[in-house]
Amino acid sequence: MLEYVETVLVFVCIFGLGAMSFDLLLGYSGLASLAQASFVGLGAYSTALFTTKLGWGFFPSLFVGIGVAALLGFLIGVAVLHLAGDYLMVATVGFVFAVQAFLVGWDDVTRGPNGIPGVPPIEIGGFSFDTPGKYLLFSVIICFIFYFLSSRLVRSPYGRILQAMHDDEIATSSMGKNLVAIKLSIFVIAAGMAAVSGSLYAHFVSFVDPFHYSLHETFTLFIMVVLGGMRTLKGAYLGALILLGIPEIVRFMGLPTGIMGHVQEIIYGSILVIVAMFRPQGLLGKRKAEPQEEPQG
C-alpha cells in the first residue's frame, strides 16, 4: 500500500512540474500555447534514446532533452509568437500534431508506435533510484529546485514584466519593452522545464511512446493549472494532486470496470463546475479586488 501511494505521489510531482511550466506560459505571460505536452515528449524521448542507445547517464541525457526542447521552443516561438490569442493556439496545435507524427514516423530511431522500452532507473554516484520511495525523494528535490527558481523568476523585474504583458501588451510595449524577445525567452524557459518533467516520467515508467504526448495531455496540464489557480505555482501541484488522486479514489469504490471511467469523468466535470462557480481564480488563486464605490456628494 505504501509503494502504491508513493507511486501516485511521484506522478503528482512529475505532472505538477509540467503544469507549473504551463502556468509560467499561460498564467503569468498570457501566451495561449497548447504545445506543452510536445515539449514533455521531447524530453522523455531524448532521455530514452540517449540512455538506451548510447548508455548515457541521467544528467547528460537530461541536459540534451532540455536543449532539444528549448531549441525547438525557440524556433517555434520565432514562427508563431507574432500571433496572438486563438491564432497562437491553433498554430501550436499544429506543432503538437507535427511532433507526434515525427515520433511515429521516424521508425528507425523512435521505434514508431511501438515506443522505446527499457529506460533504466536514475543512478547517481552508484546510488540507484529504483523504488517508488527513492524516486519520490528524488522527484521532490527536483520539483523543489524548479519551484524555487520559478518563484524567484516571477518575483523578479523580469517576472513583473511578464505579468504586465499578460495584463496589457500595448501598455507594456509603450514602456519600451521588447515583447517579442520576452515572449521568446519565456517560451524557451517553459519548454525546457516541460522537458525535465518528461525525462522524469521516462525514467520512472521505463517506457515512452508517442501517444502520451498529445493534445489530451496538454489539456490535462491546463486543467491542473485552472484547478490549482493560475499565477500561483503551488496551484499546479495541488491541481495535479486532485486530478491524479480522483481515479485512485474511484478505484477503491469497487465499481464495475465498465462504468469506472464514466464516474471519473462525472467527478472531473463536477469539480470543474464547482471551481468555476465558487473559485473561478482557482483553489489557491487570489481574488481580484473589487472596485470600491466612491462616496457620494
C-alpha positions as CSV (number, residue, x, y, z in Angstrom):
1,M,0.0,0.0,0.0
2,L,2.9,2.4,0.8
3,E,4.5,1.8,-2.6
4,Y,1.2,2.5,-4.2
5,V,0.8,5.8,-2.5
6,E,4.4,6.7,-3.3
7,T,3.9,5.9,-7.0
8,V,0.8,8.2,-7.1
9,L,2.8,11.0,-5.4
10,V,5.7,10.5,-7.9
11,F,3.2,11.1,-10.8
12,V,1.9,14.2,-8.9
13,C,5.4,15.6,-8.8
14,I,6.0,14.8,-12.5
15,F,2.7,16.2,-13.8
16,G,2.9,19.1,-11.3
17,L,6.2,20.2,-12.8
18,G,4.8,20.0,-16.3
19,A,1.7,22.0,-15.1
20,M,4.0,24.6,-13.5
21,S,5.8,25.2,-16.8
22,F,2.4,25.7,-18.4
23,D,1.4,28.2,-15.6
24,L,4.5,30.2,-16.4
25,L,3.5,30.4,-20.0
26,L,-0.3,30.8,-19.7
27,G,-0.9,32.2,-16.3
28,Y,2.0,34.6,-15.9
29,S,2.7,35.5,-19.5
30,G,-0.8,35.1,-21.1
31,L,0.6,33.0,-24.0
32,A,-2.2,30.6,-25.1
33,S,0.2,27.8,-26.3
34,L,-1.1,24.2,-26.4
35,A,2.3,22.7,-27.2
36,Q,3.5,21.9,-23.7
37,A,2.8,18.2,-24.0
38,S,5.1,18.1,-27.0
39,F,8.0,19.5,-25.1
40,V,7.3,17.0,-22.3
41,G,7.5,14.3,-25.0
42,L,10.7,15.7,-26.4
43,G,12.3,15.5,-23.0
44,A,11.1,11.9,-22.5
45,Y,12.3,10.7,-25.9
46,S,15.7,12.4,-25.6
47,T,16.2,10.7,-22.3
48,A,15.0,7.3,-23.6
49,L,17.2,7.5,-26.8
50,F,20.4,8.6,-25.1
51,T,20.2,6.3,-22.2
52,T,19.1,3.1,-24.1
53,K,21.1,3.6,-27.3
54,L,24.2,5.4,-26.1
55,G,24.3,4.4,-22.4
56,W,24.4,8.0,-21.2
57,G,23.6,8.8,-17.6
58,F,20.7,10.8,-16.3
59,F,22.2,14.3,-16.2
60,P,23.8,14.3,-19.7
61,S,20.6,13.0,-21.3
62,L,18.5,15.4,-19.2
63,F,20.6,18.4,-20.5
64,V,20.2,17.2,-24.0
65,G,16.5,16.9,-23.6
66,I,16.3,20.4,-22.2
67,G,18.4,21.7,-25.0
68,V,16.3,20.0,-27.7
69,A,13.1,21.3,-26.2
70,A,14.5,24.8,-25.7
71,L,15.8,24.9,-29.3
72,L,12.5,23.8,-30.8
73,G,10.7,26.1,-28.4
74,F,12.8,29.0,-29.7
75,L,12.3,28.0,-33.4
76,I,8.5,27.5,-33.0
77,G,8.4,30.7,-31.0
78,V,10.0,32.7,-33.8
79,A,7.5,31.2,-36.2
80,V,4.3,31.7,-34.2
81,L,4.8,34.4,-31.5
82,H,3.8,37.2,-33.8
83,L,0.4,35.7,-33.5
84,A,-1.9,36.1,-30.5
85,G,-5.0,34.6,-28.9
86,D,-6.8,32.0,-30.9
87,Y,-4.3,32.2,-33.8
88,L,-1.4,31.3,-31.5
89,M,-3.4,28.4,-30.1
90,V,-4.2,27.0,-33.5
91,A,-0.5,27.3,-34.6
92,T,0.7,25.4,-31.5
93,V,-1.9,22.7,-32.0
94,G,-0.3,22.2,-35.4
95,F,3.1,21.8,-33.7
96,V,1.6,19.1,-31.4
97,F,0.4,17.1,-34.4
98,A,3.7,17.6,-36.2
99,V,5.8,16.3,-33.3
100,Q,3.6,13.3,-32.8
101,A,3.7,12.4,-36.5
102,F,7.5,12.8,-36.3
103,L,7.8,10.4,-33.3
104,V,5.5,7.9,-35.0
105,G,7.1,8.2,-38.5
106,W,10.8,8.1,-37.6
107,D,10.6,4.4,-37.0
108,D,14.3,3.6,-37.3
109,V,15.2,5.8,-34.3
110,T,12.0,6.1,-32.2
111,R,10.6,2.7,-33.0
112,G,7.4,4.4,-34.2
113,P,4.2,3.4,-32.5
114,N,5.9,0.6,-30.5
115,G,7.8,3.2,-28.4
116,I,11.1,2.7,-26.6
117,P,11.2,0.2,-23.7
118,G,13.9,-0.4,-21.1
119,V,14.7,3.2,-20.0
120,P,16.9,2.5,-17.0
121,P,16.3,3.9,-13.5
122,I,18.2,7.0,-12.5
123,E,21.6,6.3,-11.0
124,I,23.8,8.9,-9.4
125,G,27.1,8.2,-7.8
126,G,26.3,4.4,-7.7
127,F,23.0,5.0,-5.9
128,S,20.0,3.8,-7.9
129,F,16.6,5.4,-7.5
130,D,14.9,2.1,-8.4
131,T,12.0,2.1,-5.9
132,P,8.9,4.4,-5.7
133,G,10.1,5.7,-2.3
134,K,13.6,6.6,-3.6
135,Y,12.2,8.1,-6.8
136,L,9.7,10.1,-4.8
137,L,12.5,11.7,-2.8
138,F,14.4,12.5,-6.0
139,S,11.3,13.9,-7.7
140,V,10.5,16.1,-4.7
141,I,14.0,17.5,-4.7
142,I,13.9,18.3,-8.4
143,C,10.4,19.9,-8.1
144,F,11.5,22.0,-5.2
145,I,14.6,23.2,-7.1
146,F,12.4,24.3,-10.1
147,Y,9.7,25.7,-7.8
148,F,12.4,27.8,-6.1
149,L,13.8,29.0,-9.4
150,S,10.4,29.8,-10.8
151,S,9.3,31.7,-7.7
152,R,12.4,33.8,-7.9
153,L,11.8,34.3,-11.6
154,V,8.2,35.6,-11.2
155,R,9.1,37.9,-8.4
156,S,12.0,39.4,-10.3
157,P,11.7,42.5,-12.5
158,Y,11.5,40.1,-15.5
159,G,8.6,38.3,-13.9
160,R,6.8,41.6,-13.3
161,I,7.2,42.4,-17.0
162,L,5.7,39.0,-17.8
163,Q,2.6,39.8,-15.7
164,A,2.3,43.3,-17.1
165,M,2.5,41.8,-20.6
166,H,-0.3,39.4,-19.6
167,D,-2.5,42.2,-18.4
168,D,-1.8,44.7,-21.2
169,E,0.6,44.2,-24.1
170,I,0.2,47.6,-25.5
171,A,0.9,49.4,-22.3
172,T,3.9,47.2,-21.7
173,S,5.3,47.8,-25.2
174,S,4.8,51.6,-24.7
175,M,7.2,51.3,-21.8
176,G,9.9,50.4,-24.2
177,K,9.9,46.6,-23.5
178,N,10.7,44.2,-26.4
179,L,7.7,41.9,-26.2
180,V,9.0,39.6,-28.9
181,A,12.2,38.9,-27.0
182,I,10.3,38.5,-23.7
183,K,7.8,36.0,-25.3
184,L,10.6,34.0,-26.9
185,S,12.5,33.8,-23.6
186,I,9.6,32.6,-21.5
187,F,8.6,30.2,-24.3
188,V,12.1,28.7,-24.2
189,I,12.1,28.5,-20.3
190,A,8.7,26.8,-20.2
191,A,9.8,24.3,-22.9
192,G,12.9,23.4,-21.0
193,M,11.1,22.9,-17.8
194,A,8.5,20.7,-19.5
195,A,11.3,18.6,-20.9
196,V,12.5,17.9,-17.3
197,S,9.1,16.6,-16.5
198,G,9.2,14.3,-19.5
199,S,12.7,13.0,-18.5
200,L,11.5,12.2,-15.0
201,Y,8.5,10.4,-16.5
202,A,10.6,8.3,-18.9
203,H,12.9,7.1,-16.1
204,F,10.1,6.2,-13.8
205,V,7.9,4.2,-16.1
206,S,10.9,2.9,-18.1
207,F,9.0,3.3,-21.4
208,V,7.9,6.1,-23.8
209,D,5.6,6.1,-26.7
210,P,4.3,8.9,-29.0
211,F,0.6,8.6,-27.9
212,H,1.2,10.0,-24.4
213,Y,2.2,13.5,-25.7
214,S,-0.9,14.6,-27.5
215,L,-3.4,17.4,-27.0
216,H,-5.1,15.3,-24.4
217,E,-2.1,15.6,-22.1
218,T,-1.9,19.4,-22.8
219,F,-5.5,19.8,-21.7
220,T,-4.7,17.7,-18.6
221,L,-2.0,20.1,-17.7
222,F,-4.3,23.0,-18.4
223,I,-7.0,21.6,-16.1
224,M,-4.4,21.2,-13.3
225,V,-3.4,24.8,-13.7
226,V,-7.0,26.0,-13.7
227,L,-8.0,23.9,-10.7
228,G,-5.0,25.0,-8.6
229,G,-5.1,28.6,-9.7
230,M,-3.1,30.5,-12.3
231,R,-0.2,32.6,-11.2
232,T,0.3,30.6,-8.0
233,L,3.0,27.9,-9.0
234,K,1.8,25.9,-5.9
235,G,-1.5,25.5,-7.6
236,A,0.0,23.4,-10.3
237,Y,0.9,20.7,-7.8
238,L,-2.5,21.0,-6.0
239,G,-4.2,20.6,-9.3
240,A,-2.1,17.5,-10.1
241,L,-2.9,16.0,-6.8
242,I,-6.6,16.4,-7.3
243,L,-6.7,15.3,-10.9
244,L,-4.5,12.2,-10.3
245,G,-5.9,11.4,-6.9
246,I,-9.5,11.1,-8.1
247,P,-9.0,8.0,-10.3
248,E,-7.2,6.3,-7.4
249,I,-10.1,7.0,-5.0
250,V,-12.7,5.8,-7.5
251,R,-10.6,2.6,-8.0
252,F,-11.2,1.7,-4.3
253,M,-15.0,2.2,-4.6
254,G,-15.5,-1.3,-6.1
255,L,-17.3,0.0,-9.2
256,P,-17.6,-2.2,-12.3
257,T,-14.7,-1.6,-14.7
258,G,-17.2,-0.6,-17.5
259,I,-18.5,2.4,-15.6
260,M,-15.4,3.4,-13.6
261,G,-14.2,5.7,-16.4
262,H,-17.6,7.4,-16.7
263,V,-17.7,8.0,-12.9
264,Q,-14.3,9.6,-13.1
265,E,-15.4,11.9,-15.9
266,I,-18.5,12.9,-13.9
267,I,-16.4,13.8,-10.9
268,Y,-13.9,15.7,-13.0
269,G,-16.7,17.7,-14.6
270,S,-18.4,18.4,-11.3
271,I,-15.2,19.6,-9.7
272,L,-14.6,22.0,-12.6
273,V,-18.1,23.3,-12.5
274,I,-17.9,23.9,-8.7
275,V,-14.5,25.6,-9.0
276,A,-15.8,27.8,-11.9
277,M,-18.8,28.8,-9.8
278,F,-17.2,29.5,-6.5
279,R,-13.4,29.9,-7.1
280,P,-13.0,31.0,-10.7
281,Q,-9.5,32.1,-9.9
282,G,-8.6,28.5,-8.8
283,L,-8.3,26.9,-5.4
284,L,-5.1,28.8,-4.5
285,G,-5.6,31.8,-6.8
286,K,-6.1,35.3,-5.4
287,R,-9.5,37.0,-5.8
288,K,-9.3,40.2,-7.8
289,A,-10.0,43.3,-5.7
290,E,-13.4,44.6,-6.4
291,P,-13.5,48.3,-7.2
292,Q,-14.9,50.3,-4.4
293,E,-17.6,52.8,-5.0
294,E,-16.7,56.4,-4.4
295,P,-18.6,58.2,-1.7
296,Q,-21.4,60.4,-3.0
297,G,-21.5,64.1,-2.5
